[in-house]
C-alpha cells in the first residue's frame, strides 16, 4: 500500500490535536516556522495541511494574527467533496464506506472544449481517465479527467490502479495541485448518466467543471456529474468591511 503524502500526515496529526481538544476554539496554532520544526517538513507541506483544515471549518488563517481554531468538530463530511485532498482521503478519514469503480485511463485526442481548457491545440494527445465514486455502495459521482500526455508519460500503464489522483500525480510525476477554477451548474441525467448513477433519465444532477493548476500550468481538466441527494456544496465567504456589493 502506497505511503500517504507527507502533508496528509501533518494534516491528520493537527486535526487530531484539534478534535481531541489539545487546541481549543479561540486558541492560536503554532506558527508555520514552529510547525516546520515540529514535524521536520517544508513550509509548503505545512501550508497544504493548514489549507485542508481551513476548508473543513476547523481553523481560520488571519494575516498578522495567526491561525485560530474555530471548532473542535469538522463541518459535515458531505461538504468536502471538492477540495485539495480529494474525495477519497476525506471520506476515508471520516470512516465512511467509500469506494471507487473504474479508474480507467486511455490515450485520446483533445476535442475543442478540452483542448482550450488544457491550453493545447485541438486534436492534441491527452489521457482520459474515468471513475465512478460510490458511498456505501451507492454511486453518486461520475468523473472524467483529461490530462496532457506530455506531463504524464506512460500514465495509461496505471489504468485501474489509481485511487487518489492528485496524490498519485505528486508521487509519480512530481506535479501537485496548487489552485483550481471550478464552475458548478445544473444538468439532467442522460441515458449514460442514468445507468452509471442509478437514477432515472432526466433526474437533476450537479455538473462540475474544474481546471486545476500547478506551477507549470494546467495540470488537468475535469468534468463531474453528481447526485444532489448525495452531495451538497457549502461556500464560506468574506466581504470587504467597507464595501456594499449590492450598490453600484
C-alpha positions as CSV (number, residue, x, y, z in Angstrom):
1,X,0.0,0.0,0.0
2,X,1.4,3.4,-1.0
3,X,2.5,5.7,1.8
4,X,0.3,8.7,2.4
5,X,1.7,12.1,1.3
6,X,3.6,14.0,4.0
7,X,1.1,16.8,4.0
8,X,-1.7,14.3,4.7
9,X,0.2,13.0,7.7
10,X,0.8,16.5,9.1
11,X,-2.9,17.4,8.5
12,X,-4.1,14.3,10.3
13,X,-1.9,15.0,13.3
14,X,-3.0,18.6,13.6
15,X,-6.6,17.6,13.1
16,X,-6.3,15.1,15.9
17,X,-4.8,17.7,18.1
18,X,-7.8,20.0,17.4
19,X,-10.6,17.4,17.6
20,X,-9.2,16.0,20.9
21,X,-9.1,19.4,22.5
22,X,-5.4,19.9,22.7
23,X,-6.1,23.2,20.8
24,X,-9.4,24.7,21.8
25,X,-11.6,27.1,19.9
26,X,-10.2,30.6,20.1
27,X,-6.6,29.4,20.6
28,X,-3.9,30.0,18.1
29,X,-1.9,27.2,16.5
30,X,1.9,27.3,16.4
31,X,3.4,29.4,13.6
32,X,4.4,28.0,10.3
33,X,8.0,28.1,11.3
34,X,7.2,26.2,14.6
35,X,5.2,23.6,12.7
36,X,8.1,23.1,10.2
37,X,10.4,22.4,13.1
38,X,7.8,20.2,15.0
39,X,7.2,17.9,12.0
40,X,10.5,18.3,10.2
41,X,8.8,19.3,6.9
42,X,8.9,22.2,4.5
43,X,6.7,25.3,4.6
44,X,4.9,24.2,1.5
45,X,3.9,21.0,3.3
46,X,2.7,22.9,6.4
47,X,0.6,25.3,4.2
48,X,-1.1,22.4,2.4
49,X,-2.0,20.8,5.7
50,X,-3.3,24.1,7.0
51,X,-5.4,24.6,3.8
52,X,-7.2,21.3,4.4
53,X,-8.0,22.2,8.0
54,X,-9.3,25.6,6.9
55,X,-11.5,24.0,4.2
56,X,-13.1,21.9,6.9
57,X,-14.0,24.9,9.0
58,X,-11.7,23.9,11.9
59,X,-9.4,26.9,11.7
60,X,-9.1,30.4,10.2
61,X,-5.9,32.0,9.0
62,X,-5.8,35.7,9.8
63,X,-2.9,37.7,8.5
64,X,-0.9,39.5,11.2
65,X,-2.6,37.4,13.9
66,X,-2.1,33.7,13.3
67,X,-4.1,30.6,12.7
68,X,-7.1,30.5,15.0
69,X,-9.0,27.3,16.0
70,X,-12.7,27.8,15.2
71,X,-14.1,24.5,16.2
72,X,-13.2,21.1,17.6
73,X,-15.5,19.4,15.1
74,X,-15.2,19.4,11.3
75,X,-18.1,20.5,9.2
76,X,-20.5,18.0,7.7
77,X,-18.5,15.5,5.6
78,X,-20.8,15.8,2.6
79,X,-19.4,19.4,2.2
80,X,-15.9,18.1,1.5
81,X,-16.0,16.5,-2.0
82,X,-14.0,19.0,-4.0
83,X,-11.0,20.1,-2.0
84,X,-7.3,19.8,-2.3
85,X,-7.0,16.4,-0.6
86,X,-9.6,14.8,-2.9
87,X,-12.7,12.9,-2.1
88,X,-11.0,9.6,-1.3
89,X,-8.8,10.8,1.6
90,X,-11.6,13.0,3.1
91,X,-14.2,10.3,3.2
92,X,-11.9,7.7,4.4
93,X,-10.8,10.0,7.2
94,X,-14.5,10.1,8.3
95,X,-14.7,6.3,8.3
96,X,-17.3,6.3,5.5
97,X,-17.6,3.2,3.3
98,X,-16.3,5.0,0.2
99,X,-15.4,3.0,-2.9
100,X,-14.3,3.7,-6.4
101,X,-15.1,1.8,-9.6
102,X,-13.2,2.0,-12.8
103,X,-10.2,4.3,-12.8
104,X,-9.7,3.5,-16.5
105,X,-7.0,5.5,-18.2
106,X,-6.6,5.6,-22.0
107,X,-5.0,7.7,-24.7
108,X,-7.3,10.1,-26.6
109,X,-7.2,13.3,-28.6
110,X,-8.5,16.6,-27.3
111,X,-11.7,18.0,-28.6
112,X,-12.3,21.7,-28.8
113,X,-13.5,22.3,-25.3
114,X,-10.9,20.1,-23.7
115,X,-8.1,21.5,-25.8
116,X,-9.0,25.0,-24.8
117,X,-9.1,24.1,-21.2
118,X,-5.7,22.4,-21.3
119,X,-4.1,25.1,-23.4
120,X,-3.2,22.7,-26.3
121,X,-4.1,22.5,-30.0
122,X,-7.3,20.7,-30.9
123,X,-6.6,17.1,-31.6
124,X,-3.5,17.1,-29.3
125,X,-2.6,14.0,-27.4
126,X,-4.2,13.6,-23.9
127,X,-5.1,10.9,-21.4
128,X,-8.7,10.4,-20.4
129,X,-9.5,8.9,-17.0
130,X,-13.0,7.8,-15.9
131,X,-14.1,6.9,-12.4
132,X,-17.3,6.2,-10.6
133,X,-17.4,7.1,-7.0
134,X,-19.7,5.3,-4.5
135,X,-20.8,6.0,-0.9
136,X,-22.0,2.9,1.0
137,X,-22.1,1.1,-2.4
138,X,-24.4,3.7,-3.9
139,X,-22.9,5.5,-7.0
140,X,-23.0,9.3,-6.5
141,X,-20.4,10.8,-8.9
142,X,-19.1,10.1,-12.3
143,X,-15.8,11.9,-13.1
144,X,-13.9,12.3,-16.3
145,X,-10.3,13.7,-16.0
146,X,-8.4,15.0,-19.1
147,X,-4.6,15.3,-18.8
148,X,-1.9,16.3,-21.2
149,X,0.3,13.4,-22.3
150,X,3.5,15.4,-22.3
151,X,3.1,16.0,-18.5
152,X,2.4,12.4,-17.6
153,X,4.3,10.0,-19.9
154,X,3.2,6.4,-19.6
155,X,0.1,7.3,-17.4
156,X,-2.1,4.7,-19.2
157,X,0.1,1.9,-17.7
158,X,-1.5,2.7,-14.4
159,X,-5.1,2.2,-15.7
160,X,-7.2,0.7,-12.9
161,X,-4.6,1.3,-10.3
162,X,-5.0,5.0,-9.4
163,X,-7.1,5.9,-6.4
164,X,-6.4,9.5,-5.2
165,X,-5.3,11.1,-8.4
166,X,-3.6,14.2,-7.0
167,X,-1.6,12.2,-4.5
168,X,-0.6,9.8,-7.3
169,X,0.5,12.6,-9.7
170,X,2.6,14.2,-7.0
171,X,4.2,10.9,-6.0
172,X,4.8,9.6,-9.6
173,X,5.4,12.8,-11.6
174,X,6.2,15.5,-9.0
175,X,3.2,17.6,-10.1
176,X,0.9,18.8,-7.4
177,X,-2.3,20.8,-7.1
178,X,-1.8,24.5,-6.3
179,X,-5.2,26.1,-7.2
180,X,-8.3,25.5,-9.3
181,X,-11.1,27.2,-11.0
182,X,-14.5,25.4,-10.7
183,X,-17.9,26.1,-12.3
184,X,-20.9,24.3,-10.8
185,X,-24.2,24.3,-12.7
186,X,-27.3,22.1,-13.2
187,X,-27.8,19.3,-15.6
188,X,-30.2,16.4,-16.2
189,X,-29.2,12.7,-16.4
190,X,-28.9,11.4,-20.0
191,X,-29.0,7.7,-20.8
192,X,-25.4,7.0,-19.8
193,X,-25.6,9.1,-16.6
194,X,-28.8,7.2,-15.6
195,X,-27.1,3.9,-15.9
196,X,-23.9,4.9,-14.1
197,X,-25.6,6.8,-11.2
198,X,-28.6,4.5,-10.8
199,X,-31.1,7.3,-11.4
200,X,-34.0,7.8,-13.9
201,X,-33.3,9.6,-17.1
202,X,-34.0,13.3,-16.7
203,X,-33.0,13.3,-13.0
204,X,-31.5,16.7,-11.9
205,X,-27.7,16.5,-11.4
206,X,-24.9,18.8,-10.4
207,X,-22.5,19.4,-13.2
208,X,-19.0,20.5,-12.2
209,X,-16.2,21.7,-14.4
210,X,-12.7,22.2,-13.0
211,X,-9.4,23.4,-14.3
212,X,-6.6,22.6,-11.9
213,X,-3.3,24.3,-12.0
214,X,0.3,23.6,-10.8
215,X,3.3,25.8,-11.1
216,X,3.9,24.7,-14.7
217,X,0.4,25.5,-15.9
218,X,-2.8,23.5,-16.3
219,X,-2.4,20.0,-14.7
220,X,-5.9,18.7,-15.6
221,X,-9.4,19.5,-16.8
222,X,-12.2,17.7,-15.0
223,X,-15.9,17.1,-15.7
224,X,-18.1,15.6,-12.9
225,X,-21.7,14.7,-12.6
226,X,-23.1,14.2,-9.1
227,X,-26.3,13.2,-7.5
228,X,-27.5,16.2,-5.4
229,X,-29.1,13.8,-2.9
230,X,-25.6,12.6,-2.0
231,X,-23.6,15.8,-2.2
232,X,-24.1,19.4,-1.3
233,X,-22.0,22.5,-1.7
234,X,-21.0,24.7,1.2
235,X,-19.4,28.1,0.5
236,X,-17.8,30.3,3.1
237,X,-17.5,33.9,2.1
238,X,-15.9,37.1,3.5
239,X,-16.6,40.6,2.3
240,X,-14.6,43.8,2.5
241,X,-15.9,45.7,5.5
242,X,-16.5,49.0,3.7
243,X,-18.0,47.6,0.5
244,X,-21.6,47.1,-0.3
245,X,-21.8,44.6,-3.3
246,X,-25.5,45.4,-4.0
247,X,-24.8,49.1,-4.8
248,X,-23.4,50.5,-7.9
